[in-house]
């Protein structure tokens, strides 16, 4: 989860807000489902233990970068509690959403194409509500081919090279680029 927040810090503040807002909605939904389960099974925050609860209370000091933002602070707390209960799914989805946003931004920059808040919002929503496959499908529609190796996600343009000799590999970006 901490890694997802470290990566989130690297994206534009407006994208942080979009990710945070959507994550908050998803996390609150999961929290509500968890509360229903806890009520039925007579369990609750006591399971976190004293140290974890104290950690959540100390987070009110707002020393970390994301603690300065009310939405991101709340998202972090929800993810923390969910992970302590053995449910890392949401933080993994957030990490994937952040990776896709970074790829999208890089792609737009490489293509001299303006970034669209609407596209970013749709991309994040699809990844968080429908899963990584929906996000990958969205990226493919933009002609961004998503590759994954050893848990790392990166982009490779669809129209690159196709084994033609005119294509060269750019080692810095890992992309194949057509030569004119």
C-alpha positions, 0 to 999 in steps of 0.5 A, a space after each residue: 500500500 505504501 508503494 502505491 502512495 509513493 507512486 501516487 505522489 509522482 502523478 499530477 495533483 489533479 490526477 491524485 484528486 481523481 484517484 483519491 475521490 474514486 478510491 474513497 467511494 470504492 473504499 467506503 463501499 468496501 468499509 460498509 460491506 465489512 461493517 455488515 460482516 463484522 456486525 453479523 460475526 461480532 467482530 470489529 476494530 479490536 482485531 487490529 490490535 492496540 498498535 495499529 489503532 494507535 498508528 491510525 490515531 497518530 495519522 491525525 498529526 498529518 505529517 505525511 504528504 497525503 495526510 495534507 489532503 482530506 480525501 487521500 488521508 481518508 483513503 489511506 486509513 481505509 486501505 490500512 484497515 482493509 490490509 490489516 484484515 488481509 484484504 490488499 485488493 483495493 490497494 493493488 487496484 490503486 497501484 494499477 490505476 496509478 501505473 496506468 495514469 503514468 503510462 497515459 501521461 507518458 504516452 500523451 507527452 510522447 505523442 504531443 497529444 493533450 491529456 484529457 481529464 475525462 479520459 483519465 477519469 474514465 481510465 481510473 474508474 474502469 480500473 477501480 470498478 471493473 478491474 485491470 482488464 477494463 483499464 487495459 482495454 481502454 488503453 488499447 483503444 488509445 493504441 497503447 499496448 500494456 505489457 506486464 513483466 514481473 509485476 511491473 506494468 509498462 507501455 509499448 505502442 501498438 504501431 511500433 515496428 512490427 519487426 520492420 528493420 526501420 524500427 529502433 528500440 529506445 532503451 530509455 523508454 523501452 519503446 520501439 520507434 519508427 524511423 522516417 
